[in-house]
Amino acid sequence: MKVANLFRSIPPDLPEELVEVLAEGKGHLRIVRLVSQGHASPDGFWYDQEEHEWVVLLKGSAVMSFENPVSGEVEAITLAPGDWIEIPSHSKHRVESTSAEDDTVWLAVHWDEDNPNRE
């Protein structure tokens, strides 16, 4: 059995976003804690993941952008604590900004629905 707290063990200064896998399973299932301290995606970078992702913002604030696959238009979404998003695989997205004044803590679940036996 593992016991921990999502808001503890956060270094005071993070040169890069902290990504910590908390649990893993079949179907490429991963539960991940992310901590941002003013971090954002690099200019021009878009995530285009094989897996589906469900992410909830637990603390702090963030702005994420999503590219419409048909029109190419970009929609920005502002997130506050408690807000969550389900991101289908291959949905191009990026983190525009996170709070620089406070830790931004996320919890993400990644899975591969198309291949549940993939390790």
PyRosetta script that sets phi, psi and omega in degrees:
from pyrosetta import init, pose_from_sequence

init()
pose = pose_from_sequence("MKVANLFRSIPPDLPEELVEVLAEGKGHLRIVRLVSQGHASPDGFWYDQEEHEWVVLLKGSAVMSFENPVSGEVEAITLAPGDWIEIPSHSKHRVESTSAEDDTVWLAVHWDEDNPNRE")
pose.set_psi(1, 138.2)
pose.set_omega(1, 176.1)
pose.set_phi(2, -113.8)
pose.set_psi(2, 140.8)
pose.set_omega(2, 176.5)
pose.set_phi(3, -133.9)
pose.set_psi(3, 131.6)
pose.set_omega(3, 179.6)
pose.set_phi(4, -155.7)
pose.set_psi(4, 179.0)
pose.set_omega(4, 178.0)
pose.set_phi(5, -130.0)
pose.set_psi(5, 129.7)
pose.set_omega(5, -176.2)
pose.set_phi(6, -66.3)
pose.set_psi(6, -17.7)
pose.set_omega(6, -176.8)
pose.set_phi(7, -103.0)
pose.set_psi(7, 2.1)
pose.set_omega(7, 179.6)
pose.set_phi(8, -105.3)
pose.set_psi(8, 170.5)
pose.set_omega(8, 178.1)
pose.set_phi(9, 58.3)
pose.set_psi(9, 41.3)
pose.set_omega(9, 175.9)
pose.set_phi(10, -105.3)
pose.set_psi(10, 117.8)
pose.set_omega(10, 177.9)
pose.set_phi(11, -59.4)
pose.set_psi(11, 146.9)
pose.set_omega(11, -177.6)
pose.set_phi(12, -67.6)
pose.set_psi(12, -29.6)
pose.set_omega(12, 180.0)
pose.set_phi(13, -130.4)
pose.set_psi(13, 119.7)
pose.set_omega(13, 179.6)
pose.set_phi(14, -113.9)
pose.set_psi(14, 112.0)
pose.set_omega(14, 176.8)
pose.set_phi(15, -66.7)
pose.set_psi(15, -28.7)
pose.set_omega(15, 176.1)
pose.set_phi(16, -131.8)
pose.set_psi(16, 159.8)
pose.set_omega(16, 176.9)
pose.set_phi(17, -56.9)
pose.set_psi(17, 137.6)
pose.set_omega(17, 177.4)
pose.set_phi(18, -84.2)
pose.set_psi(18, 125.2)
pose.set_omega(18, 178.7)
pose.set_phi(19, -123.5)
pose.set_psi(19, 117.0)
pose.set_omega(19, -175.7)
pose.set_phi(20, -129.2)
pose.set_psi(20, 116.2)
pose.set_omega(20, 177.4)
pose.set_phi(21, -76.6)
pose.set_psi(21, 120.6)
pose.set_omega(21, -178.0)
pose.set_phi(22, -92.4)
pose.set_psi(22, -31.7)
pose.set_omega(22, -179.5)
pose.set_phi(23, -157.7)
pose.set_psi(23, 151.8)
pose.set_omega(23, 178.8)
pose.set_phi(24, -139.1)
pose.set_psi(24, 155.1)
pose.set_omega(24, 177.8)
pose.set_phi(25, -156.9)
pose.set_psi(25, -173.4)
pose.set_omega(25, 179.4)
pose.set_phi(26, -64.6)
pose.set_psi(26, 162.6)
pose.set_omega(26, -178.7)
pose.set_phi(27, 72.3)
pose.set_psi(27, 21.9)
pose.set_omega(27, -179.1)
pose.set_phi(28, 58.5)
pose.set_psi(28, 30.7)
pose.set_omega(28, 178.3)
pose.set_phi(29, -70.4)
pose.set_psi(29, 128.1)
pose.set_omega(29, 176.6)
pose.set_phi(30, -140.2)
pose.set_psi(30, 139.0)
pose.set_omega(30, 170.8)
pose.set_phi(31, -111.9)
pose.set_psi(31, 125.7)
pose.set_omega(31, -169.8)
pose.set_phi(32, -129.7)
pose.set_psi(32, 136.2)
pose.set_omega(32, 169.6)
pose.set_phi(33, -99.3)
pose.set_psi(33, 132.5)
pose.set_omega(33, 176.0)
pose.set_phi(34, -122.3)
pose.set_psi(34, 140.1)
pose.set_omega(34, 176.3)
pose.set_phi(35, -128.3)
pose.set_psi(35, 125.3)
pose.set_omega(35, 179.1)
pose.set_phi(36, -116.4)
pose.set_psi(36, 143.7)
pose.set_omega(36, 175.6)
pose.set_phi(37, -130.0)
pose.set_psi(37, 72.5)
pose.set_omega(37, -177.3)
pose.set_phi(38, 82.1)
pose.set_psi(38, 9.3)
pose.set_omega(38, -179.0)
pose.set_phi(39, -75.8)
pose.set_psi(39, 156.3)
pose.set_omega(39, 176.8)
pose.set_phi(40, -151.2)
pose.set_psi(40, 164.6)
pose.set_omega(40, 175.0)
pose.set_phi(41, -66.0)
pose.set_psi(41, 145.8)
pose.set_omega(41, 176.7)
pose.set_phi(42, -60.4)
pose.set_psi(42, 152.3)
pose.set_omega(42, 178.4)
pose.set_phi(43, -53.1)
pose.set_psi(43, 130.8)
pose.set_omega(43, 176.8)
pose.set_phi(44, 80.0)
pose.set_psi(44, -4.8)
pose.set_omega(44, -178.6)
pose.set_phi(45, -88.6)
pose.set_psi(45, 135.5)
pose.set_omega(45, 175.6)
pose.set_phi(46, -128.4)
pose.set_psi(46, 133.1)
pose.set_omega(46, 170.0)
pose.set_phi(47, -71.9)
pose.set_psi(47, 137.7)
pose.set_omega(47, 176.4)
pose.set_phi(48, -143.8)
pose.set_psi(48, 78.3)
pose.set_omega(48, -168.1)
pose.set_phi(49, -86.6)
pose.set_psi(49, 147.4)
pose.set_omega(49, 174.4)
pose.set_phi(50, -67.9)
pose.set_psi(50, -36.9)
pose.set_omega(50, -176.0)
pose.set_phi(51, -90.1)
pose.set_psi(51, 159.7)
pose.set_omega(51, 168.3)
pose.set_phi(52, -76.7)
pose.set_psi(52, 156.4)
pose.set_omega(52, 179.7)
pose.set_phi(53, -140.9)
pose.set_psi(53, 137.1)
pose.set_omega(53, 171.0)
pose.set_phi(54, -119.7)
pose.set_psi(54, 126.3)
pose.set_omega(54, -176.9)
pose.set_phi(55, -133.5)
pose.set_psi(55, 138.1)
pose.set_omega(55, 176.7)
pose.set_phi(56, -123.5)
pose.set_psi(56, 138.2)
pose.set_omega(56, 175.3)
pose.set_phi(57, -89.6)
pose.set_psi(57, 119.8)
pose.set_omega(57, -176.7)
pose.set_phi(58, -95.6)
pose.set_psi(58, -32.1)
pose.set_omega(58, -175.2)
pose.set_phi(59, -154.0)
pose.set_psi(59, 145.3)
pose.set_omega(59, 178.8)
pose.set_phi(60, 91.8)
pose.set_psi(60, -153.1)
pose.set_omega(60, 178.7)
pose.set_phi(61, -151.1)
pose.set_psi(61, 159.1)
pose.set_omega(61, -179.6)
pose.set_phi(62, -157.3)
pose.set_psi(62, 156.7)
pose.set_omega(62, 171.1)
pose.set_phi(63, -124.2)
pose.set_psi(63, 125.6)
pose.set_omega(63, 177.8)
pose.set_phi(64, -117.4)
pose.set_psi(64, 148.1)
pose.set_omega(64, 175.5)
pose.set_phi(65, -117.5)
pose.set_psi(65, 145.1)
pose.set_omega(65, 179.5)
pose.set_phi(66, -128.6)
pose.set_psi(66, 135.9)
pose.set_omega(66, 179.0)
pose.set_phi(67, -95.4)
pose.set_psi(67, 127.9)
pose.set_omega(67, 175.9)
pose.set_phi(68, -71.0)
pose.set_psi(68, 122.3)
pose.set_omega(68, -175.2)
pose.set_phi(69, -66.4)
pose.set_psi(69, -21.5)
pose.set_omega(69, -178.3)
pose.set_phi(70, -90.8)
pose.set_psi(70, -53.1)
pose.set_omega(70, -174.2)
pose.set_phi(71, -88.9)
pose.set_psi(71, -22.1)
pose.set_omega(71, -175.4)
pose.set_phi(72, 80.0)
pose.set_psi(72, -1.8)
pose.set_omega(72, 178.2)
pose.set_phi(73, -69.0)
pose.set_psi(73, 152.2)
pose.set_omega(73, -178.0)
pose.set_phi(74, -111.6)
pose.set_psi(74, 131.6)
pose.set_omega(74, 177.2)
pose.set_phi(75, -114.9)
pose.set_psi(75, 128.1)
pose.set_omega(75, 177.1)
pose.set_phi(76, -97.0)
pose.set_psi(76, 138.1)
pose.set_omega(76, 179.2)
pose.set_phi(77, -126.3)
pose.set_psi(77, 126.7)
pose.set_omega(77, 176.8)
pose.set_phi(78, -92.0)
pose.set_psi(78, 130.5)
pose.set_omega(78, -178.0)
pose.set_phi(79, -112.4)
pose.set_psi(79, 138.9)
pose.set_omega(79, 174.9)
pose.set_phi(80, -121.2)
pose.set_psi(80, 166.4)
pose.set_omega(80, 179.5)
pose.set_phi(81, -52.1)
pose.set_psi(81, 131.8)
pose.set_omega(81, -179.3)
pose.set_phi(82, 97.9)
pose.set_psi(82, -18.4)
pose.set_omega(82, 178.4)
pose.set_phi(83, -74.4)
pose.set_psi(83, 140.1)
pose.set_omega(83, 177.7)
pose.set_phi(84, -136.5)
pose.set_psi(84, 158.1)
pose.set_omega(84, -179.3)
pose.set_phi(85, -138.3)
pose.set_psi(85, 137.4)
pose.set_omega(85, 169.5)
pose.set_phi(86, -101.4)
pose.set_psi(86, 123.3)
pose.set_omega(86, -175.1)
pose.set_phi(87, -112.8)
pose.set_psi(87, 108.5)
pose.set_omega(87, 178.2)
pose.set_phi(88, -62.4)
pose.set_psi(88, 155.7)
pose.set_omega(88, 178.6)
pose.set_phi(89, -56.3)
pose.set_psi(89, 146.6)
pose.set_omega(89, 178.8)
pose.set_phi(90, 63.1)
pose.set_psi(90, 19.9)
pose.set_omega(90, 171.4)
pose.set_phi(91, -85.6)
pose.set_psi(91, 113.7)
pose.set_omega(91, -177.7)
pose.set_phi(92, -70.1)
pose.set_psi(92, 124.3)
pose.set_omega(92, -178.8)
pose.set_phi(93, -147.9)
pose.set_psi(93, 164.1)
pose.set_omega(93, 179.3)
pose.set_phi(94, -153.6)
pose.set_psi(94, 159.9)
pose.set_omega(94, 174.8)
pose.set_phi(95, -97.5)
pose.set_psi(95, 114.5)
pose.set_omega(95, -179.6)
pose.set_phi(96, -77.3)
pose.set_psi(96, -40.5)
pose.set_omega(96, -178.9)
pose.set_phi(97, -163.9)
pose.set_psi(97, 156.3)
pose.set_omega(97, 170.5)
pose.set_phi(98, -135.0)
pose.set_psi(98, 161.4)
pose.set_omega(98, -177.3)
pose.set_phi(99, -58.1)
pose.set_psi(99, 129.5)
pose.set_omega(99, 176.1)
pose.set_phi(100, -90.7)
pose.set_psi(100, -16.1)
pose.set_omega(100, -177.5)
pose.set_phi(101, -87.8)
pose.set_psi(101, -21.0)
pose.set_omega(101, -174.3)
pose.set_phi(102, -144.6)
pose.set_psi(102, 156.1)
pose.set_omega(102, 174.0)
pose.set_phi(103, -62.2)
pose.set_psi(103, 137.5)
pose.set_omega(103, 170.9)
pose.set_phi(104, -105.1)
pose.set_psi(104, 116.8)
pose.set_omega(104, -176.1)
pose.set_phi(105, -111.8)
pose.set_psi(105, 126.4)
pose.set_omega(105, -179.7)
pose.set_phi(106, -117.9)
pose.set_psi(106, 153.7)
pose.set_omega(106, 168.5)
pose.set_phi(107, -126.1)
pose.set_psi(107, 124.7)
pose.set_omega(107, -177.3)
pose.set_phi(108, -123.4)
pose.set_psi(108, 143.1)
pose.set_omega(108, 173.9)
pose.set_phi(109, -119.5)
pose.set_psi(109, 124.5)
pose.set_omega(109, 179.0)
pose.set_phi(110, -114.0)
pose.set_psi(110, 139.4)
pose.set_omega(110, 175.9)
pose.set_phi(111, -152.4)
pose.set_psi(111, 157.0)
pose.set_omega(111, 178.4)
pose.set_phi(112, -111.2)
pose.set_psi(112, 93.6)
pose.set_omega(112, -176.8)
pose.set_phi(113, -66.5)
pose.set_psi(113, -30.6)
pose.set_omega(113, -176.4)
pose.set_phi(114, -76.4)
pose.set_psi(114, -20.0)
pose.set_omega(114, -178.4)
pose.set_phi(115, -140.6)
pose.set_psi(115, 76.5)
pose.set_omega(115, -173.6)
pose.set_phi(116, -65.0)
pose.set_psi(116, -15.2)
pose.set_omega(116, -179.6)
pose.set_phi(117, -95.6)
pose.set_psi(117, -1.9)
pose.set_omega(117, -179.5)
pose.set_phi(118, -64.7)
pose.set_psi(118, 134.8)
pose.set_omega(118, 179.6)
pose.set_phi(119, -100.3)
pose.dump_pdb("model.pdb")
